[in-house]
């Protein structure tokens, strides 16, 4: 049977017509919707509204598609937001489902994929980190994990941040002495590493603990992560007493330190969720046209952190509908717990619980506590939501003032909605790449960052040529995919980390492409190489602008430049690290990983393999005469 995310469980029909006309026109939009209505069934499903270009404007679900879509033809009853959407609609795509719960799950999946401009969106670029206790090794490893669950083992989470995971892994190391090293590091140890010396690992790599003893530590860690910390504490207490009675004071001291670590963890929880088991807690705050949803993650009765979310496109949308849309998108990535506590019911609460139960493979309850300890947890979440929203609004106000000053200082036409910052990185031409980061009034848009690998070795040591190559690829693609600049992906302002030379190279490239209306600024170090914070900003008309050292616009531009530099350096470091593992043996036909390893273990380096005589190659373990001949011919042919 197909699962909830199976691509073949839905029947999708693209509307076979398109009402022509690219300008917003409410009559044309209603005509497109009415034409679709003629063929719609009265059954559950999901609908997508498209504009004249085919871009998705909105994704919606329905218990009865015909009845729900018909509402959009009653224009006078729609809020202005939806009236604008209908005016842009030119075609629709219909997907039928077996139930309304399936429709809700599919709606969330499509919203996350397409991010339509008229849907409430959960804007969060970071995936949630988990703790993974691997089970594909005789001595399981504990590690941080993000992304697809491709390893065999137990996953614990979500955690609110990487910091929360790091702290918990440190606690697991102190408490249960579990290894965190890679399998290759583990396999090549001849003596304990530093973690054993500081009592954060039991050193199974050098047999300081046997498999049975390590398995017991793993079971204790699973109990702890599963909410049985009291049982673990009791077990450690008994073990410490037994060690003391046996006069094994050194072992008793080790167990005492583990107990101290456990007590510290229990006392450092931001909220007391003991007895709650696995649960998520949500509270919503609204103010000044913005909304914040505060989430606390409780697993095994332990607080695994909290995070603030600021959904967008919430104007004219009821708070319970925002909460419903948020939950549906949030649980697209995160497995739902069996209990969800909220400060209000989401719209269609029973349907949401049913859909999440289907996704979780067991019953999920959504509750709004009215009394008892759980109301205290809700109030704490509400307080955090209000405080986070206040901070956000204060930052937005401050950011707005800075952007207004930016407009005035550089004579821009208006506040830039999309700022692109470019930098490049290489070491004497090696592993060269360019980087683009993107920022807007709300902050950095990390899902829009891009890397540009420099494939032409002739330009890898030429910063000006690299900048030209970057701009040719970035704006060439933009011209091809969005010539009318309707998508919002064209920059309002471009910052280039460099002086007149880089700016001129970028300008020349754009002029060759017929693009002459992109505002660009070059950011160059001042007379003291930027150590005094006095960067020089070069304009296309030849002007040079300086700001006082403590000017807020200068701080803002420096932060943008530093983020581009950080991203470029990080990407370059990753590329360089990957290249270290590449060997000339990788190119030899018939040489797989096993033979490559055998040759390297025997000769020491790839260069020694290349210089070896045929007879020497044939004497390497696992290398036949035929393979030796292949290797020899490759390097000497």
SVG drawing of the C-alpha trace seen along z (x, -y; Angstrom):
<svg xmlns="http://www.w3.org/2000/svg" viewBox="-21 -61 82 73">
<polyline fill="none" stroke="black" stroke-width="0.4" points="0.0,0.0 1.2,-3.5 2.4,-5.6 1.3,-9.2 4.2,-10.7 4.0,-8.2 4.0,-10.1 1.6,-7.6 -1.3,-7.8 -2.9,-11.0 -4.6,-11.7 -3.4,-15.0 -5.1,-16.8 -3.7,-19.9 -6.5,-22.2 -6.5,-21.9 -7.2,-25.6 -5.5,-28.9 -7.2,-32.2 -4.8,-34.6 -3.7,-37.9 -0.9,-38.7 -2.3,-41.8 -4.3,-41.3 -8.0,-41.1 -10.6,-39.9 -13.1,-39.0 -10.6,-36.9 -9.6,-35.2 -13.2,-34.3 -13.7,-33.0 -10.7,-30.7 -12.1,-29.4 -15.6,-28.8 -14.2,-26.9 -12.4,-24.6 -15.6,-24.2 -17.4,-22.5 -15.2,-19.4 -14.6,-19.3 -15.9,-16.4 -17.5,-16.7 -14.6,-14.8 -11.5,-15.7 -8.5,-17.1 -6.0,-19.9 -6.1,-22.7 -3.3,-25.0 -3.9,-28.4 -1.5,-29.5 -0.9,-32.9 -0.4,-33.6 3.3,-32.4 2.2,-29.2 3.7,-30.1 1.8,-28.9 -0.1,-31.6 -1.9,-29.5 -2.3,-25.9 -5.5,-25.0 -7.2,-21.8 -10.9,-20.9 -13.3,-18.4 -15.4,-18.8 -13.4,-20.4 -16.3,-21.7 -17.9,-23.5 -14.6,-25.0 -13.4,-26.3 -16.8,-27.8 -16.3,-30.2 -13.7,-32.0 -16.3,-33.1 -18.1,-35.1 -15.6,-37.9 -17.5,-40.3 -17.2,-37.9 -13.5,-37.4 -10.9,-39.5 -8.7,-41.8 -5.8,-39.4 -7.8,-36.7 -9.3,-39.2 -5.8,-40.1 -5.1,-36.4 -8.2,-35.7 -7.3,-38.7 -4.0,-37.0 -5.4,-33.5 -5.4,-32.1 -5.4,-28.3 -5.7,-25.6 -4.3,-22.2 -6.5,-19.7 -5.4,-16.7 -8.0,-14.3 -7.3,-12.4 -8.9,-9.6 -9.7,-11.7 -9.5,-15.2 -6.7,-14.2 -4.6,-13.2 -5.5,-16.5 -4.2,-18.4 -0.9,-16.4 -0.5,-17.0 -1.3,-20.7 1.5,-21.1 3.9,-19.2 3.2,-21.4 3.4,-24.6 6.8,-23.6 7.9,-22.7 6.5,-25.7 6.3,-28.5 3.3,-30.3 3.0,-34.0 -0.6,-33.8 -0.1,-31.0 1.0,-31.4 4.6,-30.2 6.8,-28.8 10.0,-30.7 12.8,-28.7 15.9,-27.9 17.5,-25.5 16.6,-21.9 16.2,-20.5 19.2,-18.7 18.7,-15.3 20.9,-13.0 21.7,-9.7 22.7,-6.6 24.2,-4.4 23.4,-0.7 25.6,0.4 28.7,1.0 29.5,3.4 30.2,0.3 27.5,-2.3 28.5,-5.9 26.6,-8.9 26.6,-11.9 24.7,-14.9 22.5,-14.4 20.6,-16.5 18.7,-15.6 17.5,-12.2 17.6,-9.3 20.0,-7.1 21.8,-5.4 20.6,-2.5 20.0,-3.6 17.8,-5.5 17.1,-9.2 16.3,-11.5 14.8,-14.9 14.1,-17.5 16.4,-19.8 15.8,-23.5 19.4,-24.3 22.8,-22.8 23.9,-24.1 21.2,-22.1 22.5,-18.9 26.1,-19.7 25.3,-20.2 23.3,-16.9 26.0,-15.0 28.6,-16.4 26.3,-15.2 26.0,-11.7 29.7,-11.5 30.1,-12.4 27.3,-10.2 27.7,-7.1 31.2,-7.4 29.9,-6.7 32.3,-7.2 31.7,-10.0 34.6,-9.3 34.2,-8.0 34.5,-4.3 37.9,-4.9 39.3,-6.7 38.0,-4.0 39.6,-1.2 43.1,-2.8 43.6,-3.5 46.4,-1.8 46.0,-3.8 43.2,-5.8 42.5,-9.3 42.1,-12.5 38.4,-11.9 39.3,-8.8 41.8,-10.8 39.2,-13.4 36.6,-10.7 34.3,-11.3 34.8,-8.0 35.2,-4.4 37.8,-3.6 36.2,-0.5 38.7,-1.1 41.5,0.3 39.5,2.8 39.3,0.7 35.7,2.0 34.2,5.1 31.2,5.4 28.8,6.4 29.9,3.5 29.6,1.0 26.1,2.4 25.0,1.7 26.2,-1.9 24.2,-2.2 21.1,-0.8 21.5,-3.4 21.8,-6.2 18.7,-5.0 16.8,-5.0 18.0,-8.5 17.0,-9.8 13.7,-8.0 12.8,-9.8 13.9,-7.2 16.5,-9.5 15.3,-8.6 16.0,-4.9 19.4,-5.7 20.2,-7.9 19.1,-5.1 21.2,-2.6 24.3,-4.8 23.7,-5.4 23.7,-1.7 26.8,-1.2 28.7,-3.9 27.8,-2.4 28.9,1.0 32.2,-0.3 32.8,-2.2 32.0,1.0 34.4,2.9 37.0,0.2 37.3,-0.6 37.4,-4.3 38.7,-5.2 35.6,-3.6 33.3,-5.1 34.8,-8.6 34.1,-8.0 30.5,-7.1 30.2,-10.1 31.2,-12.4 28.7,-10.8 26.0,-11.3 27.0,-15.0 26.6,-15.4 23.2,-13.9 22.1,-16.1 23.4,-19.2 21.4,-18.3 18.2,-17.8 18.7,-21.1 19.5,-23.1 16.2,-22.4 14.6,-25.7 11.2,-24.2 10.1,-21.3 8.3,-18.9 8.7,-15.8 5.9,-13.3 4.9,-14.9 6.7,-12.3 7.0,-13.3 5.2,-16.6 5.5,-19.8 4.2,-23.1 3.1,-26.0 1.9,-29.5 1.1,-32.3 1.5,-36.0 0.3,-38.7 1.2,-42.4 1.8,-45.2 0.7,-43.0 3.3,-40.3 3.0,-36.9 5.3,-34.7 4.9,-31.1 7.0,-29.8 7.7,-26.1 9.1,-24.0 10.3,-20.5 9.8,-18.0 11.1,-14.5 11.2,-11.9 10.1,-14.6 13.2,-16.7 13.2,-20.1 15.3,-19.9 15.1,-23.6 12.8,-26.1 12.6,-28.2 10.7,-31.2 9.0,-31.1 7.8,-34.1 5.4,-32.9 4.9,-35.3 1.9,-36.2 -0.3,-36.3 -2.2,-39.6 -6.0,-39.1 -5.5,-35.5 -7.1,-34.4 -4.8,-33.3 -6.2,-29.8 -5.7,-29.3 -2.1,-30.5 -1.5,-28.0 -3.1,-25.2 -0.9,-26.1 2.2,-26.3 1.6,-22.9 1.0,-21.2 4.2,-22.6 6.2,-22.1 5.4,-18.4 6.4,-17.9 9.9,-17.7 9.6,-16.7 7.9,-13.5 4.8,-14.4 4.9,-13.4 1.8,-11.8 0.9,-15.0 0.7,-18.6 -0.2,-21.4 -1.2,-24.7 -2.6,-28.0 -5.5,-27.8 -7.0,-25.3 -5.8,-25.3 -8.5,-25.7 -10.0,-22.3 -8.3,-20.8 -9.9,-17.3 -8.8,-17.1 -5.3,-18.2 -5.0,-15.6 -6.3,-12.9 -3.7,-13.9 -0.8,-14.0 -1.9,-10.6 -1.7,-9.2 1.7,-10.7 3.0,-9.4 1.5,-5.9 -0.3,-6.3 -2.8,-8.5 -1.8,-12.2 -3.7,-14.4 -3.9,-18.2 -4.9,-19.8 -5.5,-23.3 -4.8,-23.0 -7.3,-24.7 -5.9,-23.8 -3.0,-22.2 0.7,-22.1 0.3,-22.1 -1.3,-25.6 1.9,-26.8 3.9,-25.4 1.5,-27.2 1.9,-30.5 5.6,-30.2 5.5,-29.6 3.1,-32.5 5.5,-34.8 8.4,-33.7 6.3,-34.3 5.4,-37.8 9.0,-38.7 10.4,-37.2 7.8,-39.2 8.7,-42.4 12.4,-41.8 11.6,-41.1 9.5,-44.3 12.2,-46.3 14.9,-44.9 12.6,-45.4 12.1,-49.1 15.8,-49.6 16.6,-47.8 14.0,-49.9 15.8,-53.1 19.1,-51.7 17.8,-50.9 16.2,-54.3 19.6,-55.8 21.2,-53.4 18.8,-54.7 19.6,-58.3 23.4,-57.7 23.7,-56.0 20.8,-57.8 18.8,-54.6 15.3,-54.6 13.8,-52.9 14.5,-50.4 16.1,-47.3 14.1,-44.2 16.9,-41.9 20.6,-42.7 23.1,-40.3 26.7,-40.3 29.5,-38.7 33.0,-37.4 35.5,-34.8 38.0,-32.6 41.1,-30.7 44.7,-30.0 47.0,-30.9 44.4,-29.8 43.7,-26.5 40.1,-25.3 38.7,-28.7 35.1,-29.5 32.8,-32.5 30.0,-33.0 26.7,-35.0 24.8,-35.6 21.4,-37.3 19.8,-39.7 16.5,-41.5 14.7,-43.7 14.0,-40.6 17.7,-39.5 19.8,-36.9 18.0,-34.6 20.2,-31.5 18.2,-29.3 19.1,-31.8 22.9,-31.5 24.8,-30.2 28.3,-28.9 30.1,-29.2 32.8,-26.7 35.5,-28.1 35.9,-25.4 38.3,-27.3 41.8,-27.0 42.9,-30.1 40.9,-32.4 41.3,-30.8 44.0,-33.2 42.4,-36.3 39.9,-38.0 38.6,-40.2 38.0,-37.3 36.4,-35.3 34.0,-38.2 33.1,-38.4 32.5,-34.6 30.2,-34.8 28.1,-37.6 27.9,-36.0 26.4,-32.8 24.2,-34.5 22.6,-37.1 22.7,-35.0 20.4,-32.5 18.2,-35.3 17.7,-36.7 16.8,-33.3 14.5,-32.3 12.9,-35.6 13.4,-38.2 10.4,-40.3 11.8,-40.3 8.5,-39.3 9.8,-36.6 11.4,-38.9 14.8,-37.2 16.5,-40.1 18.6,-42.2 17.8,-45.8 21.3,-46.3 24.6,-44.4 27.6,-44.7 30.9,-43.4 33.8,-42.7 36.5,-44.5 37.6,-47.9 37.3,-49.6 38.7,-46.6 36.1,-44.1 33.4,-46.6 34.5,-47.5 34.7,-43.8 31.2,-43.1 29.9,-46.3 31.6,-45.3 30.0,-41.8 26.5,-43.2 26.9,-45.7 27.9,-43.0 24.6,-41.2 22.6,-44.4 21.9,-45.0 22.6,-48.5 20.1,-49.2 21.5,-47.1 22.8,-49.2 26.3,-48.1 28.7,-49.2 32.2,-48.0 33.4,-47.6 37.1,-48.1 39.4,-48.2 40.5,-51.7 44.0,-53.1 44.8,-50.8 43.4,-47.7 40.1,-47.9 41.6,-47.5 40.2,-50.9 36.8,-50.1 37.0,-52.7 36.0,-50.9 35.6,-52.9 32.5,-52.4 32.9,-52.8 30.0,-53.8 29.5,-53.2 29.6,-56.9 33.1,-57.2 32.1,-58.5 33.8,-57.2 31.8,-57.3 33.1,-57.0 31.2,-56.7 32.2,-57.7 33.6,-54.7 30.5,-54.3 27.9,-54.9 25.0,-52.3 25.0,-52.0 28.7,-51.2 28.1,-48.4 25.2,-47.0 27.3,-46.9 30.2,-45.4 28.0,-42.7 26.8,-41.9 30.3,-41.8 31.5,-39.6 28.7,-37.1 29.7,-36.8 33.3,-36.3 32.3,-33.7 30.3,-31.8 33.0,-32.0 35.7,-30.8 33.6,-28.0 32.7,-26.8 36.4,-27.0 37.5,-25.1 34.9,-22.3 36.1,-22.1 39.7,-21.9 39.0,-19.2 37.2,-17.2 40.1,-17.5 42.5,-16.1 40.8,-12.8 41.1,-12.7 43.9,-10.5 45.4,-10.0 44.6,-6.4 40.9,-7.3 41.4,-7.7 43.0,-4.3 40.6,-2.0 39.7,1.1 41.0,-0.3 38.2,-0.3 38.3,-1.4 39.7,1.9 42.6,2.1 43.3,-1.6 43.5,-1.1 45.8,1.9 48.2,0.0 48.3,-3.0 48.8,-0.8 51.7,1.0 53.4,-1.9 52.4,-4.8 51.5,-7.4 50.0,-7.7 53.2,-9.1 55.1,-6.0 52.5,-3.9 53.0,-5.9 56.8,-5.5 56.8,-1.8 58.2,0.9 55.8,3.5 57.2,6.3 56.8,4.2 53.2,3.5 52.5,7.1 53.8,7.9 51.3,5.6 48.7,7.6 45.4,8.1 46.9,6.9 47.0,9.4 49.5,9.3 46.8,8.1 45.8,5.2 49.5,4.4 49.9,4.2 46.9,1.8 48.3,-0.5 51.7,-0.5 50.4,-1.1 48.2,-4.0 51.2,-5.9 53.8,-4.9 51.8,-4.4"/>
</svg>
